[in-house]
């Protein structure tokens, strides 16, 4: 179980907390979650006592992904499920909005974005590179 920000720090970083304070721990957790997820999720902590929130992120759009909130104590499984859900939201938004100009031959989706065509001969299903 994760009872506090110290437990969360050790869960996410696999490092002992040593002399780090709350702000340093939150910054490190945020850095690790952004760096080691597919689309770089956002992490936010309201206070030392929680709650914490994670949300998907998609570069290049002004559309927000849903947030997943957890109140201490919570299980490691619940935390990693929230992280996975947030990351999947960001990936889904990317796939829905970052097709290249050839993915659907000029067909635009909502907000003028083009979804990625996994069979596109131009970008090979990777979409637009920012």
PyMOL commands that set and color helices and strands:
alter all, ss='L'
color gray80, all
select helices_A, chain A and resi 5-13+22-35+76-97+110-112
alter helices_A, ss='H'
color red, helices_A
select strands_A, chain A and resi 42-45+52-55+67-70
alter strands_A, ss='S'
color yellow, strands_A
deselect
rebuild
show_as cartoon
